[in-house]
Amino acid sequence: MEEKLRQFPKNGNTGIIKIALFGPESTGKTTLAKQLSEYYKTEWVPEFAREYLQKKWDENQLTCDVDDMLPIAFGQTKLENDTVSIATKYLFCDTNLMVTKVFSELHYGFCEPELEKAAMEHHYDLFFLTDIDISWEKDDLRDDFEKREAFFDAFEKSLISNGKPYVKISGSKTERLQKAIEILGNLNRFLDLGFTASDFVQCYNRGITLENLQQQLLALTKGVEKTVLLKPAKLDDGIVCISKVEAFKYASLYTSNLNAITPINFVPASGAASRMFKFLNEFLIDFLPQKERINGYINRKQNVNLMIFLAGIEKFPFYKEVKAFNKQNYLEYYNWGKSAKSYFFIKTLLNDPKFDFANKPKGILPFHRYKKHNASPIEEHLFECANYSNSNNKGHLHFTVSQNHQTLFQEVLDNVQNKVEKKTGVKITVDFSFQDQSTDSIAVSSDNVPLRDSDNNLVFRPGGHGALILNLNNLNGDLIFIKNIDNVVKNHAEEITLYKKALAGILLNLQQKIFQFLKVLEGNTLSVEDRDAIVQFLKSKLFVSFDHSFQSQEIETQKSILFELLNRPIRVCGMVKNEGEPGGGPFWVKNSEGEITLQIVEASQVDEKDEIQAKILSGSSHFNPVDLVCGIKNHKGDKFDLREFVDPKSGFIVEKSNKGILAKNYELPGLWNGGMSKWITVFVQVPLITFNPVKTVNDLLNPTHQQ
């Protein structure tokens, strides 16, 4: 019996790519199998059960029953084995033993062990799961139309539970064929490079193309070009300084135009707060509560961060709630000494499911203590949206979050949004987006071999905040304010609002002039006076430099150059004086094409082994607080495709060790680094009060989060 179910040859080692058509009855399996065999001029394996059961009906008026399952499986296996020897490159199987197995389970609640075993062992390079979006065709052998959807779900679950590589095929007959041909072409390219069909399906489902994968592997193998710094951007040399009077003037310009535009607050808020509590987690791992007190641990580890945390513990907005929880849940609380109380405070804060702060997103944590409540960053961003980006008493706040955190964000919003709207008189639309899986990057070993998990799947990691250029690209606002989730303050709303509006006013002022110039450049002629005015504007306001050859170019060439320089998205970036914070800064850089531009550069982008580059890097007078206002539409009101303005060469190689194994992956050019490399860029000095990030929990003790 086992011999009759053995697939030839075992494990599919024929040099033939076997494609199994898979799905419930009347879903187009036979049609697609025939189409593909004709297109590729090869063989297809028909469904043995149809001829077998039709004969049974014609001769005895009997329908299928459980005793037919094994004979059908024998016949199907023989048909496939007979056909594979005459196939060329591909063999398309109209059905297979997996179909028979699922059919048996659905109709009879049982599958013969021999059939189940053979169905699992039979090898196919890829399964095409045929969708139920085509019309049902009734015949003598089909009678389960009302169960069609449930059966389809059962078929798909069978593929998933048994780890079979599959792609769902939907659409009309023509659309299905075209999609299948495209998929098979891409599958072949993956197989030719040594990847498996499962690897292909994994990438296909993520939207990762082979070209993308190859580019990542090339970058991981050869490394990424380092950014060449020319000099730090400084005041009057790449950074604009505005007085408070000028700030009010630009803020007024923005306010006067506000009801005619649509601003959006864009807040990157992905990921958990694990880094924020890193030193507390390390304490819980290293501390020996039975053998030492916390002061002894602090001295032993020279742990200044823990000392600061404990000194200010009563000032944290979550202090009262954690303390009350411990009083209620530990009978021995009142017998504890100061060391034990501090230890259990930290343990509850990080480990108890009620709190679990290190595993929750920053956005929902209590950051600020007010008289009657604690406020999270979500609440503070709602107020900011109402304060400086409401148009006609309407605001739009967009968070990029991890998909598994959206519910937590929504719970906070349900509690505070109405309160903020009532207090401000602004109706705020809040929506979310997630980092697109197509931006994930493959992880490799130190030898640049793709890593695999325990199920032999390729390991992918998020592509960094540069992936959010796609999220930004999907927004439809006239002005986009970008600010990180943790950069909020307890008070000082008026000053924050003033400089946010001022940055927006500067952008609008520049944008109006740029749009005027673009319309001039679209005209039939360009006068010398207009050309010189545009060149002077580019030099003085946008810090663009021209080489000597520009003046000798034909006027049409000059028009093209000037148009290309102006027809770009715009970003106005607030810059604060550098006080030693880790992160990027403003620099003049020279790219591989010799162009000199203003860029926000991270230390990891620079070759710090080069003494000259290291000196330039350390000489930065300003810091990037991620305080941007962006114009993403052109002079005709159409959105730019922001992907066209990314410098693909400015990504990062990130190395991490997991369980002693070094893993590398490529991160995309940072959102405000290479992700906006080809934008029109203007740096403006803003007060330090506008920059209040919470990188560690101790930052919540800073005056801007307390007063």
C-alpha positions as CSV (number, residue, x, y, z in Angstrom):
1,M,0.0,0.0,0.0
2,E,2.8,2.4,0.9
3,E,4.5,1.8,-2.4
4,K,1.3,2.9,-4.3
5,L,1.5,6.3,-2.4
6,R,5.2,6.9,-3.0
7,Q,5.9,10.0,-5.1
8,F,8.6,9.6,-7.8
9,P,11.3,10.5,-7.2
10,K,11.4,11.1,-3.5
11,N,11.6,14.8,-2.3
12,G,11.0,16.0,-5.9
13,N,14.6,15.7,-7.0
14,T,13.8,15.6,-10.7
15,G,15.1,18.9,-11.9
16,I,11.4,19.6,-12.6
17,I,9.6,22.4,-10.7
18,K,6.4,21.0,-9.4
19,I,3.5,23.3,-8.9
20,A,0.4,22.1,-7.0
21,L,-3.0,23.6,-7.7
22,F,-4.8,23.6,-4.4
23,G,-8.2,24.6,-3.2
24,P,-11.8,23.4,-2.8
25,E,-13.9,22.3,-5.8
26,S,-14.9,24.7,-8.6
27,T,-12.1,27.2,-7.9
28,G,-10.4,27.1,-11.3
29,K,-7.6,24.6,-10.6
30,T,-8.1,22.6,-13.8
31,T,-8.4,25.7,-15.9
32,L,-5.2,27.3,-14.6
33,A,-3.2,24.0,-14.8
34,K,-4.1,23.7,-18.5
35,Q,-3.3,27.4,-19.2
36,L,0.1,27.1,-17.5
37,S,1.0,23.8,-19.3
38,E,0.1,25.4,-22.6
39,Y,2.1,28.6,-21.8
40,Y,5.2,26.7,-20.7
41,K,4.8,23.9,-23.3
42,T,4.9,21.2,-20.6
43,E,2.7,18.6,-19.0
44,W,-0.1,18.9,-16.4
45,V,-1.6,16.2,-14.2
46,P,-5.4,15.9,-14.3
47,E,-7.6,15.1,-11.4
48,F,-7.9,11.3,-11.1
49,A,-10.9,11.6,-8.7
50,R,-13.1,13.2,-11.4
51,E,-12.8,10.3,-13.8
52,Y,-13.0,7.7,-11.0
53,L,-16.1,9.2,-9.4
54,Q,-17.8,10.0,-12.6
55,K,-17.5,6.3,-13.6
56,K,-18.9,5.3,-10.2
57,W,-21.9,7.5,-10.7
58,D,-22.5,6.5,-14.2
59,E,-22.4,2.8,-13.5
60,N,-24.0,2.6,-10.1
61,Q,-25.5,6.0,-9.3
62,L,-23.2,6.1,-6.3
63,T,-21.4,9.2,-4.9
64,C,-18.0,9.5,-3.2
65,D,-17.6,7.9,0.3
66,V,-14.7,7.4,2.7
67,D,-13.7,4.1,1.1
68,D,-12.9,5.9,-2.1
69,M,-10.1,8.0,-0.5
70,L,-7.3,5.6,-0.8
71,P,-8.1,4.4,-4.3
72,I,-8.2,8.0,-5.4
73,A,-4.9,8.7,-3.7
74,F,-3.3,5.7,-5.4
75,G,-4.6,6.8,-8.8
76,Q,-3.5,10.4,-8.4
77,T,0.0,9.4,-7.3
78,K,0.4,7.0,-10.3
79,L,-0.8,9.8,-12.7
80,E,1.7,12.2,-11.3
81,N,4.5,9.7,-11.4
82,D,3.8,8.7,-15.0
83,T,3.7,12.4,-16.1
84,V,6.7,13.8,-14.3
85,S,9.1,11.8,-16.5
86,I,7.8,13.5,-19.7
87,A,7.5,17.1,-18.3
88,T,9.9,19.9,-19.2
89,K,11.0,22.3,-16.5
90,Y,7.5,22.5,-14.9
91,L,4.8,20.0,-13.9
92,F,1.4,21.5,-13.0
93,C,-0.6,19.2,-10.8
94,D,-4.4,19.9,-11.0
95,T,-4.7,18.3,-7.6
96,N,-2.5,16.3,-5.1
97,L,-2.8,14.2,-2.0
98,M,-3.1,17.3,0.2
99,V,-6.4,18.0,-1.5
100,T,-7.6,14.5,-0.9
101,K,-6.5,14.6,2.7
102,V,-8.4,17.9,3.4
103,F,-11.5,16.6,1.5
104,S,-11.5,13.5,3.6
105,E,-11.3,15.4,6.8
106,L,-14.0,17.9,5.9
107,H,-16.5,15.3,4.6
108,Y,-15.8,12.3,6.8
109,G,-14.0,13.8,9.8
110,F,-11.2,11.3,9.2
111,C,-8.2,10.6,7.0
112,E,-6.5,7.3,6.5
113,P,-3.1,7.4,8.3
114,E,-1.3,6.2,5.1
115,L,-2.9,8.9,3.1
116,E,-2.1,11.6,5.7
117,K,1.5,10.5,5.9
118,A,1.9,10.4,2.1
119,A,0.2,13.8,1.7
120,M,2.7,15.3,4.1
121,E,5.7,13.7,2.4
122,H,4.9,14.6,-1.2
123,H,7.0,17.5,-2.4
124,Y,5.9,20.5,-4.4
125,D,8.0,23.6,-5.0
126,L,5.0,25.8,-4.7
127,F,1.2,25.6,-4.1
128,F,-1.2,27.9,-5.9
129,L,-4.2,28.3,-3.6
130,T,-7.1,29.0,-5.9
131,D,-9.5,31.6,-4.6
132,I,-13.3,31.3,-4.5
133,D,-13.8,34.6,-6.3
134,I,-15.0,32.9,-9.5
135,S,-18.5,31.6,-10.2
136,W,-19.5,28.2,-9.0
137,E,-20.0,25.6,-11.7
138,K,-22.4,22.8,-10.6
139,D,-22.2,19.3,-12.0
140,D,-23.0,15.7,-10.9
141,L,-20.1,15.6,-8.5
142,R,-20.4,19.0,-6.8
143,D,-22.9,19.8,-4.0
144,D,-21.2,22.0,-1.4
145,F,-21.7,25.5,-2.7
146,E,-23.1,26.8,0.7
147,K,-19.9,25.5,2.4
148,R,-17.5,27.1,-0.1
149,E,-16.1,29.8,2.1
150,A,-15.6,27.5,5.1
151,F,-14.0,24.9,2.9
152,F,-11.6,27.5,1.4
153,D,-10.6,28.6,4.9
154,A,-9.9,24.9,5.8
155,F,-7.7,24.4,2.8
156,E,-5.7,27.5,3.6
157,K,-5.3,26.6,7.2
158,S,-4.0,23.2,6.1
159,L,-1.2,24.8,4.1
160,I,-0.3,27.0,6.9
161,S,-0.3,24.3,9.6
162,N,1.7,22.0,7.5
163,G,4.3,24.6,6.5
164,K,3.6,24.4,2.7
165,P,4.9,27.3,0.6
166,Y,1.9,28.9,-1.1
167,V,0.6,31.9,-2.9
168,K,-3.1,32.8,-3.3
169,I,-4.3,33.2,-6.8
170,S,-7.4,35.4,-7.4
171,G,-9.1,37.3,-10.3
172,S,-10.3,36.4,-13.7
173,K,-8.9,33.6,-15.8
174,T,-6.6,36.0,-17.6
175,E,-5.5,37.8,-14.4
176,R,-4.8,34.4,-12.7
177,L,-2.6,33.3,-15.5
178,Q,-0.7,36.5,-15.7
179,K,-0.1,36.5,-11.9
180,A,1.0,32.9,-12.0
181,I,3.4,33.5,-14.8
182,E,4.9,36.5,-12.9
183,I,5.2,34.5,-9.7
184,L,6.9,31.6,-11.4
185,G,9.4,33.9,-13.1
186,N,10.3,35.4,-9.8
187,L,10.4,31.9,-8.1
188,N,12.9,30.7,-10.7
189,R,15.2,33.7,-10.0
190,F,15.1,32.9,-6.3
191,L,15.8,29.2,-6.9
192,D,18.7,30.0,-9.3
193,L,20.4,32.0,-6.5
194,G,20.2,29.1,-4.0
195,F,17.1,30.2,-2.1
196,T,14.2,27.9,-1.5
197,A,10.6,28.2,-2.6
198,S,9.7,28.9,1.0
199,D,12.2,31.7,1.0
200,F,10.5,33.1,-2.1
201,V,7.0,32.9,-0.5
202,Q,8.3,34.5,2.6
203,C,9.7,37.5,0.6
204,Y,6.7,37.6,-1.7
205,N,4.3,37.9,1.3
206,R,6.4,40.7,2.7
207,G,6.6,42.5,-0.6
208,I,10.4,42.1,-0.8
209,T,11.7,41.8,-4.3
210,L,14.8,39.8,-5.3
211,E,16.4,43.0,-6.4
212,N,15.9,44.5,-2.9
213,L,17.2,41.4,-1.3
214,Q,20.3,41.4,-3.5
215,Q,21.0,45.1,-2.8
216,Q,20.8,44.4,1.0
217,L,23.1,41.4,0.7
218,L,25.6,43.4,-1.4
219,A,25.6,46.2,1.1
220,L,26.1,43.7,4.0
221,T,29.0,42.1,2.1
222,K,30.8,45.2,0.8
223,G,29.7,47.7,3.4
224,V,28.0,51.0,3.0
225,E,29.8,54.1,1.8
226,K,30.6,56.6,4.6
227,T,29.3,60.1,4.4
228,V,32.0,62.7,3.5
229,L,31.8,65.7,5.8
230,L,33.2,69.0,4.6
231,K,32.4,71.0,7.7
232,P,29.8,71.4,10.4
233,A,26.9,73.7,9.6
234,K,27.0,76.7,11.8
235,L,25.1,80.0,12.3
236,D,25.2,82.0,9.1
237,D,26.9,79.1,7.4
238,G,24.0,76.7,6.8
239,I,22.0,77.5,9.9
240,V,19.6,80.4,10.0
241,C,19.2,82.4,13.2
242,I,15.9,84.2,13.9
243,S,15.1,86.6,16.6
244,K,12.0,86.3,18.7
245,V,10.5,89.2,16.8
246,E,11.1,87.3,13.6
247,A,9.7,84.2,15.1
248,F,6.5,86.0,15.8
249,K,6.5,87.4,12.3
250,Y,6.8,84.0,10.7
251,A,4.3,82.5,13.1
252,S,1.8,85.2,12.1
253,L,2.4,84.3,8.4
254,Y,1.6,80.7,9.1
255,T,-1.5,81.5,11.2
256,S,-2.8,83.8,8.5
257,N,-2.6,81.0,6.0
258,L,-3.7,78.2,8.3
259,N,-7.3,77.9,7.3
260,A,-6.4,77.5,3.7
261,I,-4.0,74.6,4.2
262,T,-4.2,71.1,5.7
263,P,-1.5,70.4,8.3
264,I,-0.8,67.0,9.8
265,N,1.2,66.1,12.9
266,F,3.3,63.0,12.1
267,V,4.6,61.2,15.2
268,P,7.0,58.2,14.9
269,A,5.9,56.1,17.9
270,S,7.0,52.5,17.1
271,G,8.7,50.1,19.4
272,A,8.7,49.4,23.1
273,A,10.3,51.5,25.9
274,S,12.9,48.8,26.7
275,R,15.9,51.2,26.3
276,M,14.2,53.7,28.6
277,F,14.4,51.2,31.4
278,K,17.6,49.4,30.4
279,F,19.6,50.2,33.5
280,L,16.7,49.2,35.8
281,N,16.4,45.8,34.0
282,E,20.1,45.3,34.4
283,F,19.7,46.0,38.1
284,L,17.0,43.4,38.5
285,I,19.2,40.8,36.8
286,D,22.4,41.6,38.7
287,F,21.1,42.6,42.2
288,L,21.4,40.0,44.9
289,P,18.5,40.9,47.4
290,Q,19.4,38.2,49.8
291,K,23.1,39.2,50.0
292,E,23.3,43.0,49.6
293,R,21.4,46.3,49.9
294,I,20.8,48.6,47.0
295,N,23.5,51.1,48.2
296,G,26.0,48.3,48.2
297,Y,25.0,47.4,44.7
298,I,25.3,51.0,43.5
299,N,28.8,51.2,45.0
300,R,29.8,47.8,43.6
301,K,28.5,48.7,40.1
302,Q,29.2,52.4,40.2
303,N,25.7,52.8,38.9
304,V,25.0,56.5,38.8
305,N,21.8,56.1,36.9
306,L,20.2,54.0,39.6
307,M,21.4,56.4,42.2
308,I,19.6,59.3,40.4
309,F,16.5,57.2,39.9
310,L,16.2,56.4,43.6
311,A,17.0,60.0,44.7
312,G,14.1,61.3,42.5
313,I,11.8,58.3,42.8
314,E,8.9,60.3,44.5
315,K,8.9,62.8,41.6
316,F,8.0,60.2,38.9
317,P,4.4,60.4,37.8
318,F,3.9,56.7,38.4
319,Y,5.4,56.7,41.9
320,K,2.1,56.9,43.8
321,E,0.4,54.2,41.8
322,V,3.3,51.7,42.0
323,K,3.7,52.3,45.8
324,A,-0.1,51.9,46.4
325,F,0.0,48.6,44.4
326,N,2.9,47.2,46.5
327,K,1.1,48.2,49.8
328,Q,-2.0,46.4,48.7
329,N,-0.3,43.3,47.3
330,Y,2.5,42.6,49.7
331,L,1.4,42.0,53.3
332,E,5.0,42.4,54.5
333,Y,5.4,45.9,52.9
334,Y,5.4,47.7,56.2
335,N,8.2,45.5,57.5
336,W,10.5,46.3,54.6
337,G,13.4,48.6,54.9
338,K,14.2,51.3,52.4
339,S,16.3,48.9,50.2
340,A,13.6,46.3,50.0
341,K,10.9,48.9,49.1
342,S,13.1,50.3,46.4
343,Y,13.8,46.9,45.0
344,F,10.2,45.8,44.9
345,F,9.2,49.2,43.4
346,I,11.5,48.6,40.4
347,K,10.4,44.9,40.2
348,T,6.7,45.8,40.1
349,L,7.3,48.6,37.7
350,L,9.0,46.4,35.1
351,N,7.7,42.8,35.9
352,D,4.1,43.0,37.1
353,P,1.6,42.7,34.3
354,K,-0.3,45.7,35.5
355,F,2.7,47.9,34.8
356,D,5.3,46.1,32.6
357,F,6.7,49.4,31.5
358,A,9.7,48.2,29.6
359,N,7.5,46.2,27.2
360,K,5.0,48.9,26.6
361,P,5.3,51.7,24.0
362,K,6.6,55.0,25.3
363,G,3.5,56.8,24.0
364,I,1.2,55.3,26.6
365,L,3.4,55.6,29.7
366,P,2.8,58.4,32.3
367,F,5.3,61.1,31.6
368,H,3.9,64.1,33.5
369,R,2.1,64.5,36.8
370,Y,-0.6,67.2,36.9
371,K,-2.8,68.1,39.9
372,K,-5.6,65.7,39.0
373,H,-4.0,63.2,36.6
374,N,-1.0,61.8,34.9
375,A,-0.5,62.6,31.2
376,S,1.1,60.3,28.6
377,P,2.9,61.5,25.5
378,I,-0.2,60.7,23.5
379,E,-2.2,63.3,25.5
380,E,0.6,65.9,25.1
381,H,0.7,65.4,21.4
382,L,-3.0,65.9,21.2
383,F,-2.7,69.3,22.9
384,E,0.2,70.2,20.6
385,C,-1.8,69.3,17.5
386,A,-4.6,71.5,18.8
387,N,-2.2,74.3,19.6
388,Y,-0.3,74.8,16.4
389,S,-1.7,72.6,13.6
390,N,-5.5,73.0,13.7
391,S,-7.1,74.3,10.6
392,N,-10.7,75.5,10.9
393,N,-10.8,74.0,14.4
394,K,-9.8,70.6,13.0
395,G,-6.6,68.8,13.6
396,H,-5.0,65.7,12.2
397,L,-2.6,63.6,14.3
398,H,-0.9,60.5,12.8
399,F,1.1,58.0,14.8
400,T,3.3,55.3,13.3
401,V,3.1,52.4,15.7
402,S,3.8,48.7,16.0
403,Q,0.8,46.8,15.0
404,N,0.6,45.0,18.3
405,H,0.6,48.3,20.1
406,Q,-2.3,50.0,18.3
407,T,-4.9,48.7,20.8
408,L,-2.9,50.2,23.7
409,F,-2.8,53.5,21.9
410,Q,-6.5,53.4,21.2
411,E,-7.3,52.7,24.9
412,V,-5.4,55.9,25.9
413,L,-7.1,57.9,23.2
414,D,-10.5,56.7,24.3
415,N,-9.8,58.1,27.8
416,V,-8.2,61.5,26.9
417,Q,-9.2,62.6,23.4
418,N,-12.6,63.9,24.2
419,K,-11.2,65.8,27.2
420,V,-8.5,67.5,25.0
421,E,-11.1,68.3,22.3
422,K,-13.5,69.8,24.8
423,K,-10.7,71.9,26.4
424,T,-9.3,73.2,23.1
425,G,-12.4,73.4,20.9
426,V,-10.5,71.4,18.2
427,K,-11.8,68.2,16.7
428,I,-8.8,66.0,16.1
429,T,-8.7,63.1,13.7
430,V,-6.2,60.5,14.9
431,D,-5.0,57.6,12.7
432,F,-2.3,55.1,12.6
433,S,0.1,53.4,10.2
434,F,2.5,50.6,10.6
435,Q,6.0,50.0,9.2
436,D,5.6,48.3,5.8
437,Q,7.0,44.7,5.9
438,S,8.5,45.4,2.4
439,T,11.0,47.7,4.2
440,D,12.3,44.9,6.4
441,S,15.9,43.7,5.9
442,I,17.4,40.3,6.0
443,A,19.7,39.3,8.9
444,V,23.0,37.6,8.1
445,S,25.9,36.1,10.1
446,S,29.4,37.6,10.4
447,D,30.2,35.6,7.2
448,N,27.2,37.2,5.4
449,V,25.2,34.0,5.3
450,P,21.4,34.5,5.7
451,L,20.3,33.6,9.2
452,R,17.4,31.2,9.8
453,D,15.1,30.6,12.7
454,S,14.2,27.2,14.3
455,D,11.6,26.7,11.5
456,N,14.2,27.3,8.8
457,N,12.7,30.6,7.8
458,L,14.8,33.5,6.8
459,V,15.2,36.1,9.6
460,F,14.1,39.6,8.9
461,R,14.4,42.7,11.0
462,P,12.7,46.1,10.7
463,G,14.5,48.5,8.4
464,G,14.8,51.4,10.8
465,H,13.0,54.7,10.9
466,G,14.0,55.3,7.3
467,A,11.2,52.8,6.5
468,L,8.7,55.5,7.5
469,I,9.3,57.5,4.3
470,L,6.6,55.2,2.9
471,N,4.2,56.1,5.7
472,L,5.0,59.8,5.2
473,N,4.5,59.3,1.4
474,N,0.9,58.1,2.1
475,L,-0.1,61.3,3.8
476,N,-2.0,64.0,2.0
477,G,-1.3,67.2,4.0
478,D,0.0,70.5,2.8
479,L,2.3,70.8,5.8
480,I,3.6,67.9,7.9
481,F,5.0,68.5,11.4
482,I,7.4,65.7,12.4
483,K,8.2,65.2,16.0
484,N,9.2,62.1,18.0
485,I,6.7,60.6,20.5
486,D,9.0,61.2,23.5
487,N,9.8,64.9,22.7
488,V,7.1,66.5,24.8
489,V,7.1,69.0,27.8
490,K,4.9,69.4,30.8
491,N,4.4,73.1,30.3
492,H,6.0,75.8,28.1
493,A,3.2,75.2,25.5
494,E,3.3,78.9,24.3
495,E,7.0,78.8,23.5
496,I,6.8,75.4,21.8
497,T,3.8,76.6,19.8
498,L,5.6,79.8,18.8
499,Y,8.6,78.1,17.3
500,K,6.6,75.3,15.6
501,K,4.5,78.0,13.9
502,A,7.6,80.0,13.1
503,L,9.2,77.0,11.3
504,A,6.0,76.5,9.4
505,G,5.9,80.2,8.5
506,I,9.5,80.0,7.2
507,L,8.5,77.1,5.0
508,L,5.5,78.8,3.6
509,N,7.5,81.9,2.9
510,L,10.1,79.9,1.0
511,Q,7.5,77.8,-0.7
512,Q,5.6,80.8,-2.1
513,K,8.8,82.1,-3.7
514,I,9.8,78.7,-5.0
515,F,6.4,78.2,-6.5
516,Q,6.6,81.6,-8.2
517,F,10.0,80.8,-9.7
518,L,8.8,77.4,-10.9
519,K,6.0,79.0,-12.8
520,V,8.5,81.4,-14.4
521,L,10.7,78.5,-15.4
522,E,7.8,76.7,-17.0
523,G,7.3,79.7,-19.3
524,N,8.5,79.8,-22.9
525,T,11.4,82.2,-22.1
526,L,13.6,83.0,-19.2
527,S,15.1,86.4,-19.0
528,V,18.6,87.0,-17.6
529,E,17.1,89.1,-14.8
530,D,14.8,86.2,-13.7
531,R,17.6,83.7,-14.1
532,D,19.9,85.8,-11.9
533,A,17.1,86.3,-9.3
534,I,16.5,82.5,-9.1
535,V,20.2,81.8,-8.8
536,Q,20.6,84.4,-6.1
537,F,17.6,83.0,-4.2
538,L,19.1,79.4,-4.4
539,K,22.4,80.6,-3.1
540,S,21.3,82.9,-0.3
541,K,18.2,81.2,1.0
542,L,18.6,77.6,0.1
543,F,22.4,77.4,0.4
544,V,22.9,75.9,-3.1
545,S,26.3,76.2,-4.7
546,F,26.9,76.4,-8.4
547,D,30.0,75.3,-10.2
548,H,31.7,77.5,-12.8
549,S,30.2,75.6,-15.8
550,F,26.7,76.8,-15.0
551,Q,27.2,80.2,-16.5
552,S,28.4,78.8,-19.8
553,Q,25.4,76.5,-20.3
554,E,22.7,77.2,-22.8
555,I,19.7,79.0,-21.4
556,E,17.4,75.9,-21.8
557,T,20.0,73.8,-19.9
558,Q,20.1,76.4,-17.1
559,K,16.3,76.4,-17.0
560,S,16.3,72.6,-16.6
561,I,19.0,72.7,-13.8
562,L,17.1,75.5,-11.9
563,F,13.8,73.7,-12.2
564,E,15.2,70.5,-10.9
565,L,16.8,72.3,-8.0
566,L,13.5,73.9,-7.0
567,N,11.0,71.2,-7.8
568,R,11.6,69.1,-4.7
569,P,9.9,68.6,-1.3
570,I,11.0,71.1,1.4
571,R,11.9,70.6,5.0
572,V,12.6,73.2,7.5
573,C,14.5,71.7,10.5
574,G,14.8,73.2,13.9
575,M,18.3,72.9,15.3
576,V,19.3,73.3,19.0
577,K,22.7,74.1,20.4
578,N,24.7,70.9,21.0
579,E,24.9,70.0,24.7
580,G,26.3,66.5,24.2
581,E,23.2,64.6,23.4
582,P,23.8,61.5,21.2
583,G,22.4,61.7,17.7
584,G,22.7,63.5,14.4
585,G,23.7,67.0,13.6
586,P,23.8,69.5,10.7
587,F,26.7,69.3,8.3
588,W,27.9,70.3,4.9
589,V,28.6,67.1,3.0
590,K,29.9,66.1,-0.4
591,N,28.2,63.2,-2.2
592,S,29.6,60.7,-4.7
593,E,28.6,63.0,-7.5
594,G,30.5,65.9,-6.1
595,E,27.4,67.8,-5.0
596,I,27.7,69.9,-1.8
597,T,24.5,69.9,0.3
598,L,23.2,70.4,3.8
599,Q,22.4,67.1,5.6
600,I,21.6,65.7,9.0
601,V,24.3,63.2,9.7
602,E,24.5,60.5,12.4
603,A,27.9,59.5,13.8
604,S,27.4,56.0,12.4
605,Q,27.4,57.4,8.9
606,V,30.9,58.8,9.3
607,D,34.3,57.1,9.2
608,E,35.5,58.1,12.7
609,K,38.8,56.3,12.1
610,D,39.6,59.1,9.7
611,E,41.0,61.8,12.0
612,I,39.9,64.6,9.8
613,Q,36.3,63.3,9.6
614,A,36.3,62.6,13.3
615,K,37.4,66.2,14.0
616,I,34.7,67.7,11.8
617,L,32.1,65.4,13.4
618,S,33.1,66.5,16.9
619,G,33.1,70.2,15.9
620,S,29.3,70.3,15.4
621,S,27.8,73.3,17.2
622,H,24.2,72.1,16.8
623,F,22.1,69.0,17.3
624,N,19.1,67.6,15.4
625,P,16.1,67.4,17.8
626,V,13.9,65.9,15.1
627,D,11.8,69.0,14.9
628,L,10.8,69.3,11.2
629,V,8.1,70.9,9.1
630,C,7.7,69.5,5.6
631,G,6.1,70.5,2.4
632,I,5.4,67.4,0.3
633,K,3.4,68.9,-2.6
634,N,4.6,70.7,-5.7
635,H,3.6,74.0,-7.2
636,K,0.6,72.4,-8.9
637,G,-0.7,70.9,-5.7
638,D,0.4,67.4,-6.6
639,K,2.2,65.2,-4.1
640,F,5.8,64.4,-4.6
641,D,6.8,60.7,-4.7
642,L,9.1,61.0,-1.7
643,R,10.8,57.7,-2.6
644,E,12.5,59.5,-5.5
645,F,14.3,61.9,-3.1
646,V,16.1,59.2,-1.0
647,D,19.8,58.6,-1.2
648,P,19.9,54.8,-1.3
649,K,23.7,54.8,-0.6
650,S,23.3,56.3,2.9
651,G,22.0,53.3,4.8
652,F,23.5,51.7,7.9
653,I,24.9,48.3,8.8
654,V,23.7,47.3,12.3
655,E,25.3,44.6,14.3
656,K,23.6,42.9,17.2
657,S,24.5,39.8,19.3
658,N,21.8,37.4,20.2
659,K,22.6,34.4,22.4
660,G,26.3,34.7,21.4
661,I,25.6,34.8,17.7
662,L,26.6,38.0,15.8
663,A,23.9,39.1,13.4
664,K,24.0,42.0,10.9
665,N,21.3,43.7,9.0
666,Y,21.0,46.7,6.7
667,E,18.9,49.6,7.8
668,L,17.4,52.0,5.3
669,P,18.6,55.6,5.1
670,G,17.3,57.4,8.2
671,L,14.0,59.2,7.7
672,W,15.6,62.7,8.3
673,N,19.1,61.6,7.1
674,G,19.4,59.9,3.7
675,G,15.6,59.5,3.6
676,M,15.4,63.2,2.9
677,S,18.8,63.7,1.3
678,K,17.5,65.2,-1.9
679,W,15.0,67.5,-0.3
680,I,15.3,71.3,-0.2
681,T,16.8,71.7,3.3
682,V,16.8,74.7,5.6
683,F,18.2,74.6,9.1
684,V,16.9,77.1,11.7
685,Q,18.2,77.5,15.2
686,V,15.4,77.1,17.8
687,P,15.6,77.3,21.6
688,L,16.7,74.3,23.7
689,I,13.3,74.3,25.4
690,T,11.9,72.8,22.2
691,F,14.0,69.6,22.7
692,N,13.0,67.4,25.6
693,P,13.4,63.8,24.7
694,V,13.0,61.0,27.2
695,K,15.7,58.5,26.3
696,T,15.9,57.0,29.8
697,V,13.4,57.1,32.6
698,N,15.7,59.6,34.5
699,D,15.0,62.2,31.8
700,L,11.5,62.5,33.4
701,L,13.3,64.2,36.3
702,N,14.5,67.1,34.1
703,P,12.8,70.5,34.8
704,T,10.8,70.5,31.5
705,H,9.1,67.3,32.6
706,Q,8.5,68.4,36.2
707,Q,7.6,72.1,36.2
